[in-house]
Amino acid sequence: MEFKIRDTSWFKRRPPTKEIQPVTVTMSGLELTNDHMCEMMATYDDGNIYKLSARVNQNPITGKWTVHGINHTGLSTLVDIVE
């Protein structure tokens, strides 16, 4: 499976700030089951690797799979699964 990282940075009426962005992700315990919990390891552009608690979801209309990972500090990564 291939993972495509979504750009989740946004701003409205504020100047954009430089935030660290994910470069690559790997999954352990990934199953294509709706609402399944797994673990995501994300490498960010600052060189650090973060362990994120992730949840697998399927869009009921399009059938596409996504994985959203977040850790205890609020660091978040959203990934589309390309089959």
C-alpha positions in Angstrom: 0.0 0.0 0.0 1.1 3.5 -0.7 0.4 6.5 1.6 -0.2 10.0 0.4 0.3 12.7 3.1 -2.3 15.5 3.1 -1.3 19.1 3.6 -3.3 20.1 6.7 -1.8 23.6 7.2 -4.2 26.4 6.7 -4.6 30.0 7.8 -7.3 32.6 7.6 -6.7 36.3 8.1 -3.4 35.5 9.7 0.1 35.3 8.3 1.2 31.8 7.7 3.6 30.3 10.3 6.3 27.8 9.7 5.2 24.5 11.0 7.0 21.1 10.8 5.6 18.9 8.0 5.5 15.1 7.8 7.8 13.7 5.1 7.2 9.9 5.3 5.0 7.6 7.4 4.9 3.9 8.2 2.1 1.9 9.8 2.1 -1.0 12.2 -1.0 -3.0 12.8 -2.9 -1.5 9.9 -6.1 -3.2 8.8 -8.6 -1.8 6.3 -11.4 -2.0 8.8 -13.5 1.1 9.6 -12.6 2.7 13.0 -9.6 0.4 13.5 -6.8 1.6 15.8 -3.1 1.3 14.7 0.2 2.9 15.2 1.8 5.5 12.9 5.5 6.4 12.8 5.9 9.8 11.1 9.2 11.3 10.0 9.0 15.1 9.9 11.2 17.6 8.1 12.9 18.6 11.3 14.5 15.2 11.3 12.5 13.7 14.3 10.4 10.6 14.2 7.2 10.8 16.1 4.9 7.9 17.3 1.3 8.7 16.7 -1.9 6.9 17.8 -3.9 6.4 14.6 -7.4 5.5 13.5 -8.4 4.1 10.1 -11.6 5.4 8.5 -13.5 4.8 5.2 -15.5 7.5 3.5 -19.0 5.9 3.0 -19.6 7.8 -0.2 -16.3 7.4 -2.1 -15.0 4.3 -0.4 -11.6 5.8 0.1 -9.5 5.0 3.1 -7.8 7.6 5.4 -5.7 7.3 8.5 -5.5 10.1 11.1 -2.7 10.0 13.6 -2.3 12.3 16.7 0.0 12.2 19.7 -0.3 13.6 23.3 1.2 17.0 22.3 -1.4 17.6 19.5 0.9 16.8 16.6 -1.3 15.5 13.9 -0.9 13.8 10.5 -3.6 12.8 8.0 -2.8 10.2 5.3 -4.8 8.9 2.3 -4.3 5.2 1.4 -3.7 4.7 -2.3 -4.6 1.1 -3.3 
